[in-house]
C-alpha cells in the first residue's frame, strides 16, 4: 500500500466508508449478514419455484426468475467483501480485485436494468395487444431476450474497464465508498480525469433511455387498464403490474440518485446510504414483492418448500387454468391439468384455446370474461 510516496504505483485501495471496529462495525455485520442470507435464499427460492413449476413457464415468470438469478450474483459481487471489511482491521482490496468487482457489479446491474426494460415492454404487449401476445412473445423470443440482456450487459462494460485498467494510480489510495465504483476510483488516477464527466453523461443517457421506455410502457398500460369497466378487473390488473413497477422504482430510483448527479459531491454518509439502497436493500425487497403480491408464485413456493401432504387441496389437486390474468379482453391460451377431475370439469390436459369473436373456447367449453380478468364456465358448447 502506498503511503506518502507519490512516485510509487498503487497496488491496492483502502475503503474509508466503513466504521472502525471499535465504533461498532460488528453491530452492522450481523444485520448485513442476515440480509445477505435472505437475499440469496429468497431469490433462489423464486428462481427454482418458477423453473420447477410448469404452470409458471411463461414470459413474465421466466423474466422474473432470470432477474432473481442475477440478483444473487449482483449482491455476491459486493456484500461478502463488505462483510469482510466490517470485521477486519485491514479494509483493502487489490487493484485487480477492485476492477473485477466494478466489472461484475455493474455488468450484472446493467443486465438487470435491461431486463426490467424488457419486462415493461412484455407487460405492455400483453395488456395492450393481448390477442397477438402469444404469437409475439414466443418461448424462443423470451429466451433470446433474457440471454441478450445478460450478454449485452456484460459486453458493453468491457471497454470501460479495459480503459480504467490502463490508468496510472500513484496515490492517494483511499476509496470513499463501501465498494469499488467508477467515480471514486477514477478520482484517484494520476492523470487527466476529464473523462469522468463523459462517463457520467454516458451513464445518464443509458439510465434516462431505460426510464423513458418503462414510463411510456406503463402510461400505455394504465390507459388500457382504466378502460376496464369492472372495478375488480382494474384492481387485479393493477395488482399484476404493481410488483414490477415497485421493483423498477426501487432499482432506478436509487441508481438515479447515484449516477445522475454529474459528479456533484454528496456528504459521505449520504453517499453510503444511497449505495446501500441499490446494492443491498433493493435486492432484499425484490423476492418479498414478487412472492407476497402474486398468488401463483405463493402456490409455486409452497409446492417447492412443502411436502404434498402439507399443501391445501386446491394445490394438491392441481386444477390449474393458467391464464394471463391481467389481459382485459380475452383469454388467449389456457393449460388445464385436473387430477382428479373437479366437479363440472372434464379431464383436459394441456388444452389450447381457440378464439371466436374474442370468446375463448376450450375443447367445446365456452368461457366468458368476468371483470375482464377471470374466466368462469358460462355454458357447454357442442361445437
Order of alpha helices (4+ residues) and beta strands (2+ residues): beta-alpha-alpha-alpha-beta-alpha-alpha-alpha-alpha-beta-alpha-alpha-alpha-alpha-alpha-alpha-alpha-beta-beta-beta-beta-beta-beta
